[in-house]
């Protein structure tokens, strides 16, 4: 009870920013919750003009950590009528400024997947308790590292309506058991992504079929890793990484997400 009161008090103290968009007022605010005693600093976004509960969507960040890009995607989901929580997977809002640190932070979580699972489910439970979120209609999307996280959560049987991975890792922490995957799966992949091999793609598809998962895999020709992120070009040049923004693939993949969410949330 004391922990709950502390969380509520923190929420009241955190600033809220309104983003006007035509007839919408997108409320975005920093929030805090805990997972195994670690303070997690997320970002909640919703349309303040909508009354009542609506589906919720968790947004899992790239390996850089919860930065402005993940917050932007949360606001875009809010504009679509959802309550979105950009998740902090590293704890205390920690971010990486260099690929070496990003790789260290992300690989540490993958190696200790029970911790990753605990942090993801803590975020999910936090989202379910929001007044604007329907606890029975929750999905998750993820980018790069985050894409791998949401796919693995689905394979672990987390009870979500659906997950969508944008240029995410396809490697399974643990193979999905037959019938274990409850969530519908959408994979939005860059066909020229240098971080994923054809063998990994084949293995992922084979695993999904063997598990009896409801999944769809879309690859965009000419798109490489981080194709949805406008900052990818600068980051690629700065750190000599095969990253690049692809406006067409970004637009098409977001439209696929729009249709996917509409489909899985239909009653």
C-alpha positions, 0 to 999 in steps of 0.5 A: 500500500505504501509503495502504491501511494508513493507511485501515485504521489510521484505521478502527481509531481511529474510534468504533463505536456499537451500536444495539440493535433487538430481536434485532439489534445495529446497528453504526454507525461513522464511516469514511474513504476517499479520492477524488482525494486528498480525504478523504471522511468516510462512515458505515457501518452493518450488523447485527452479528448477521448472519454473512457477506456481504450486499447493500450500499447506498450512501446519498447525502445531501441538499444539506445534506451528510452529516448525521444524517438520512442516517446514520439511513437507513443504520441503517434499511437495516442493520436490513433486513439490508443493509450501508449506507454513507452517502456523503460527496459534499462531502469532509471531511464538509462540511455546509451550514447555509444554503440558499445554501451548500447550493446552492453545494456541490451545484451545484459538483459537478453542474457538475464531474460527473467529480468527483462520479462519482469520489467516488461510485465511490470510496465504492462501491469502499470499500463493496465491500471491507467484510467484511459486504458482497457486492461483486456486489450493490450498490445506491444510494439518494439524497435530493433532491440525492442522488436526482439523483446516483444517477439520473445515476450510473445514466444514466452506466452505473455498474454497480449492481443498482438505484438509488432516488431520493426527491424527487430532481432529474430533470435529466440531466447527460448524456442516457442512451445507448441500452442504457447504463443497467444499474441498475433505477430507482425514482423516488419523487416528491412529486406537489406538489413545487414544485422539479420541473415537469411538463415535467421529469417528462415529459422524464425518462420519455421519456429513460428509455424512449428509453434502454431503462431498466427504471424505475418512477415513483411520485408521492405526492399531496399530498407536496412536496419533502423529504417523507421528512425529519421536519426538513423542516417546520422547515427550510421555515419557517426558510428560507421554502422549500416543504418539508414532511414527509409521514408517509404518503408517507414510510411508503409510499415506504420500503415501496416501497424495501423491495420494490425492494431485495428484488427486485433482490438476489434471486439 
